[in-house]
């Protein structure tokens, strides 16, 4: 089964906590603070693995959490930095923020390795808090939390040439005779239910080889999602050149001109830029033509529109070599499709002092990222640390905000794990 979308949760490691420690040595009465800093949490890294062609692995594992940094140690011992967590994905994978849809990375060569989420920095040990007036700091800082996100992965195949056309026009047969790919082939519609890739080799010169993709047959309404149209059309987006395979045999009573126009209309409706992609027309099944007039009308119409048409029979390989030689020649003149640019994350207000205050059944609850960090960093049993805690709340405007909410003497204030009675 071919999997081209997945949703996963990823979290970078938290930074290690700083250490509270004091130097102890024989004959040294007051060695001073020597608590070391915590180590950095592990990053989340995405990396291309050429041996992977689908996102099926993410069907079975959907949670990825990097290791936390080590805690600081006595004797100015630094905590160990955690190793990054490397997640392997196939080339062509788009990584989006599941909530906003923002594109965070396009895993397309040469973009082979991306640090997507940073691990949290380690907290400072009490060594950093020693001053001439605070010679015995009994507190340290906790490590910062690692970033976390729910991600949506989307695979858009990377191929130089895409084969497009209605179902059962011979795309899979053409792919099978020009590459080593072994797609399922049968004489009924929708034999191909997933994209197939193959490498076309031109003689002994590997530099002139190219990748061809057999895109499952499109139908009318595909651009609106009919017949899994969106799932198929997105794999055409990265191709540099399209070979439009048309069944000109009229064996099914179809009009080749009408088929050609309908497929191009679906490309236009899905993505106007995609509709401008250069096309080579492959008139297939010329060995079993049933309506010569319809065939001649098709050739005349394509000539009027300026398309290069190759008359082929994929089943007998008639005319295929000329088609492939021309395709390689055209590709040499077309620059590679550029990778999608990651979209910046726009934050309307970026202020480290942001917090909220709400009255919850008579308890005043204060929340905010920096508030949580402050609570985890102080030692309330230590007078100096507690004084620092109080000064920070007043400096950041928490006390003023509580008074604006109508707090009274003796009311309870809750800051995450800490509760205390308000005293003016």
Buried (B, 14 or more C-beta within 10 A) or exposed (E): EBBBEBEBEBBBBBBBBBBBBBBEEEEEEEEEBBBBBBBBBBBBBBEBBEEBBBBBBBEEEEEBBBBBBBBBBBEBBBBBBBEBBBBBBBBBBBBBBBEEEBBBBBBBEEBEEBEBBBBBBBBBBBBBBBEEEBEEBBBBBBBBBBBEBBBBBBBBBBBBBBBBBBBBBBBBBBBBBBBEBEBEBEEEBEBBEBBBBBBBBBEEEEEBBBBBBBBBBBBBEBBEEEBBBEBBBBBBBBBBBBBBBBBBBBEEEBBBBEBBEBBBBBBBBBBEEBBEBEBBBBBBBBBBBEBEEBBEBBBEBBEEEEBBBBBBBBBEEBBBEEBBBBBBEBBEEEEEBEBBEBEEEEEEEEEEEEBEBEEEEEEBBBBBEBBBBBBBBBBEEBEBBBEBBEEBBEEBEBBEBBEEEEBEEEBBBBBBEBEEEBEE
